[in-house]
Amino acid sequence: MNPSAAEPSYNTTDAGVIPQDWQALPLADFCSTYSGGTPSTSRSDYYGGDIPWIASGDLNQGIIEDVNGRITAAGLQNSSAKLVEANTLLMALYGATAGIPAITKISGAINQAVLAIKPRGADPEYLYAWLAHNKDRIIDTYTQGGQPNLSGEIVRKIVVPLPGKTEQRQISSHLSDVTSLISALERSITKKQSIKHGMMQELLTGRTRLPGFTKQWEDVLLGQHVTYVKTIALSRAQLDEESPCRYLHYGDIHTTRDIRLAAATRDMPRAAAALVGAAGFLKVGDLVFADASEDPDGVGKSIEITSVPAEGVVPGLHTIAARFDKKVLADGFKAYLQFMPDLRNSLLRLAAGTKVLATTRSYISSITLHLPDVEEQIAIAQILHDVDDEIDALQHRLLKARAMKQGVMQELLTGRTRLQPVSESSL
């Protein structure tokens, strides 16, 4: 970014405080808008054709490259559905996606829940960036605290700050560069996660063996090699931030993507000594399961303890803390048990028919796993851990890039920071 050396003066407008050389205009002054309709859902011949059917949920993509829905030419002709060209700016009008803008890179048809916005003399990419950045403020301002539903009439009243078109293009180009970085990081993370998934399928089942390991895997009944640490059931309201003892709540297992917990350094809820009572204290290598899940993906979700503070950490509400014999299950490897098909499938089968999918101590103890020896477990865990570290590093970079984008948008879309001035005579 090359900010201009000149200090611009500012005006207060309906779009906020903007540079004096910018305008603040309602969308109606420089855009035309239209929405579509839905072909009759009772006519199967109206659906499944060649025309992309862009629904409001598709706008979550931001930049729409493809959609799942399709309608036929007959469906388009016999309804009020409307075609939009590629590179059209769209906005969702209703429900959970209300106010979300997107740019479609494909031509397609829209229904009444999607508004097409066609700027005249303004850059669509700039307008998309401004609408996306101000989505929540738009909903709060123009729906006046009611249902987050918009209409074409409401959208046309939205007041937008507009620099000259050349500066609009500069801003949208600069933001596009940041967006490209974010997209590249997201693709890298997806690729690494796919690689990790494939590695786990091979290494955790023994279909692929690491070089140098030839010993036969053995069937191990978990119940013969585990003891359970006493848990203490405390509600969130009973926890605090000052007590020395850390407390592991089942919700904190479900909501993290981590499979290891360095409790000595992690910011965690605390429990007063008077409430902890006879609860057992966790040790390095303990595997703590969430004992209930509302969906199958959460069954078997667990976290391995990798460090503990001197003040201690206790397993809490709806957890099962399993302490396995380290001669049978190696530290570091236990975190990956939840990805072993035999464990997950067994827990799902045992929990079948219950309203909430439960995991119990007896369920865990009854499971037999086909396992390598401890040395091979350590080697497998190290490889998977290295991939996890790479993914974590990419996730950290992604968070920083997203935060940077928000900061850049706040500066450029309000004119607080100006890009190098250019002449509008080139237009």
N, C-alpha and C positions, 0 to 999 in steps of 0.2 A: 504494500500500500504506500502510495506517495502522497501524503497529505499536503494540501496547499498551504503556502506560507501566509497567505492573506487571512485575516480574521474577519469572517463574514458577520454582518449584523443579522438579527433574528426578529421574527414576528410571531405573535401568539395567534393561532388559528384554531378552527374546529378540529384540525388534525394534530394539534399540539404545537409546540414551539419549533419553527422551521426557519431555515435561512431566508433572508429577505428576497433573494432572487428565485425562490421556489414558489409554486402555487399550491393552494389547498382547494381541491375541487371534489364535488360529489361524483361518484362513478357515472351517474346519468349524464354528466356534461361531456364525457369523453369515451363512453362505452355504450354499446348496445347489448342487450341480454335477451335470452329466451331459454325456456325449459321445454321438456318433451312430454311424453305420456307413455302408458304401458299397453302393449298389445293384449288382447283378451287372453287370460291364462287358461281359459277353457278350450282354446284352439291350439292343439299340439302342432298344427302345421305352421304356426307363427313362430315357433321356437326351434333352435338347433340348426339354423341356417349358416350363412357365411358372414353376416353383418355383426361385428362386435357390439355387445350390449353392455354399455358402461353404467354400472350401478353406483350408488353413492358410496358403498363400501370400498369400491375400487380406488376411490380418491385417496385412501390412506397411503397408496404407493407414492404420492407426490408427483413423480414423473411416470406416467402410465405407458408402459411398453406393450402390454397385452392384458387381456381380461378373459375370464372363463365363460361368461355369458355370450350367447349368440341368438340372433333372431333372423327370420327370413325376410325376403323382399316383400312377401305378402303381409307379414306382420307389421312391417314399416308402413306400407301403403294403406293399411286398414286400421291405423291407429294414429294418435297424435304424437307418437315418438318422433324425435327430430334427429337428423344427422348432424354431426359436428366434424369439421375437418381436422386433420393432424395439426398439432401445435396450437390447439384451442385451449384457452384458460377455462377451467370448470370450477364450480363451487357446490359442495353438498349443502342441501337446505334443511334436512330434517334429521331428528334423532341423534344418536351418539356421534355421528360424523358431521353434524351441522357446523358450517363455517369452515370446514377443511377445504382448501383449494388444491388444485392439481393442474398439471398441463398434460394433455394427452398427446402422445407421439404417434398415435394411430387414429384413423378416422373411424367413426362408429356412431351408434345411436344412443340417445339419453332419454330418461323418463322424467316425470314431474319432480323427482327428488334431487335432480341435478340441474344446475343453472350454467348455461354457456355464457361467457363474458367475452365480448369482442371489442378490444380497445381501438380507438381512433387517435392516432398521433401519440400513443404511449407504448412503451415496450412491455409485451406480455410477461416476460421473465421478471422484470422489475416489479410489476403489479402482483405477480404470483408470490414473489419473495415478501413483499410488504403485507399482503393478506395473510400469508402463513405466519409471519412473525407477530401479527396483531390479532390472530384468530380469537383468543380468549377475550381481549378487550372489545372486539366487535360484538361477540355474543352478549357480553355484559351491557354494552352501551345500547345496542339496537334491539335487544329483546327485553330490556328493562326488567331483568330479574325473573321473567316468566319462563315458559318452556323454551329450550334452546332451539327454536325453529325459526328459520328465515323464510323470506319470500323474495321474488324478483324486485318487488317494490322496496322492501327494506334494503336489499343489497345496493340498489341504485342510489340510496341516500348516504351510503358510506363515504365519508370524506377522506380523501387520500392526498398525502403530500407529494407533489410532483416536481422534481428538478427538470432541467431541459432533457430532451430525449437522448442526447449523446451521453450525458451524465447518468441517465437511467441505464443505458447500455453498459457503461463502465461498471456501475454498481452490480448489475446482474451478472456480468462477466466475472467480477471479483468473487462474488458469492458462489458462482458456479464452480470456480476453482476449489473453494473450500468444500463444496458439496461433493465434488469428484474425489477429493481426498477421503472424505467420510465413506463414500460408496466403495472405494478401493479397500479401505480397512474392513468394511462389512463383508466384502467378498472374501478377503483373506481369512477372516474369522470363520466364515461359513465353510471355506475349504479346509481349514485346519480341523474344525469340528468334525467334518466328514471323514477326514483321514483318521482322526482319533477314534471315531465310531467303528470304522473298519478294522483298525488295529485291535480294539477291544474285542470285537467279534472273533478275531483270529486268536489272539493271545490268551484271552480268558476262557476259551473253550479247548485250547490245546490243538486246534486245527493247524496252527503255525507254531513251531517251536523255535526258541532263540538258539543261536549257535552255541554248541558246547553243552547243551542240556539234553540228556537222553534217558533219564530215569522215568519209569512209568508213573503216571499220575495215579492217585489212589482216591477211593471213595471215603469221605470223612463225614460222619454224623456229628453235626455241630453241637448237639446237646451233650456229647461226651467230653467236650473240650471248652466249656463256657461256664462262667458264673455271672450273676447279674448284680449290678450295683443298685442299692436302694435309692429310689427316686423320691422327690418331695413335690406335691402338687400345690403350687402357688399361682394365683391369678396375676395378671399384669398389674392390677391395682395394688397388690401387696409388695411389688418390687420397687426399688428405688435406684438412685444413681450414686449414692454415697457409701453404702455398706461395702466392706472389703470382699465378701464372698461373691463370686460370679455365679450366675444362674443361667442354665441352658434350657430355654423354652422350646417346645416342639414347633411353634410357629417360626422360630428363627432357623430351624432346620429346613422347613418347607420353603421359606422365602429366599434362601441363599442358593446361588449356583455353585458355591464352594462344596467340596467333599471332604475338606480337612478344616480343623479349627485350631488355630494357635490361640488358645484361651488366655495365655499369659499376656498377650499384646492386643487382643481384640477388644473393642468397646462392646461391653455386654451389660444386660440388666444385672442388678445386684440384689442380694437377699440378706436381710438382717439375721444375725446369729441366732436370735430367739426364734426365728421362723424356720431355720434350716433343720433344727432338731437332730434326728438320727439319720438324716440323709447321708448316703455314701459320697465320698469325694472321688471325682474322676481322676484317672491316671493317663499318662501318655500311652497311646495304643488302644484305649477303649473306643468301642464303636457304638454310637448312640443313634438309635432309630426313632423316627416319629411313629407313634403307634396307631395312627389313624390317618386316612386320606379320603377325600370326597371324590377323587378320580383315580383311575388306574395308574396314571403316570407318577403319582406320589407314593405308591406302594413300595416299600423297601427303602424309601429315602432315608439316608443316614449320613453321619458325619464322623470322621475319625479325629480323635484328640491328638494333636501333635505337640502341644506344650500346655503346662498348667501354671498358674500363678502361685506364689507362696501362700496366699490367703485362701486358695482352693476354689474349685468350681464344682457345682452339684448339678446332677441331671434333674430336670423339672417336669412340669405338667405334660402328660401324654408322651413321655419318652420311655424308651427301653434302653438301658445302658448295659451293653454286653462286654464282658472282659474275657477274651479268648486266650487260650494257651499259646504263648508266643513261639513254642516249638512246633505248632501246627499251622498258625496263621501269623505271617510276618507283619510287623509294623509297616505302614505305608501301603501294603497290599489290601488290607481290610477295607480301605475306602472304596475300592473297586468291586467289592462283593455285590453291591446293589446293581451292578451292570451285568452280572452273570445271569444268563437266561434261566438256569436251574433255580436260583434263589427267587427271582422275580416271579417266575411261573408258579412256583410252589406257594408263595405267599398269596398270589392272586387266586389260586385254586382254593386255598384254605379260607380266604376271606369271601368267597363267592356267596351271594345270597344275603349278605349283611347290608344294612342301609348305608352305613359308613364303612368303607373298606378297612378292616382292622388288622393290625399286626400284634401278635401276643408273644410272650416268652415261649410258650409251649409250641407255637408255630415255628419260631426260629429254631428251637431245639430239635424239632422233628425233621429238619431239612438235611439231606445228604448232598454234599457237593463233591464233584470230581476235581481234585486239586493237585497241583505240582508240589514238590518239596519246597521248603522255606527258601533255599538259595535261588531257585527259579522264580518264586514269588517276588523276591527282592529285585531281581533283574527286570521282571515284567513291570513292577511298580515304578522303577526308576525311568524306564522308557516312557510310560504313560504320564508320569509326573513331569518329565521334560516337555512333552507336548502340552500339558496343562499350563506350564509356565509360559510357553510361547503364546498360547491363547490369552492368558491373563495379561501379558505385555501388550498384545494387540488391543484387548479390551480397554486397557488403561489409555493407550494412545487414542482410541476411539472416543472415550469420554472427554479427553482434552480437546480433541478436534471439534466435538459437538459444542463444548463450552466456548471454544474460540469462535465458532460460527455465530453463536448467540450474541457474543460481544461485538463481533464485526457487524452483524445485522443491526444491533442497537445503535451503533455509531453511524453507519452509512445511511440507513433508512430514515434517520432523523436529521441528517445533515450536520451532526455534531462533529464528524470528521469528514472532510471533503477529499476526494481524489484529485489528482493533478488536473487543474482546469484545462478545458479544451474549448475550441471555438465551435459554436453551433452552426457556423456557416458551411460546415462539411455535410450537413444534412441534405 
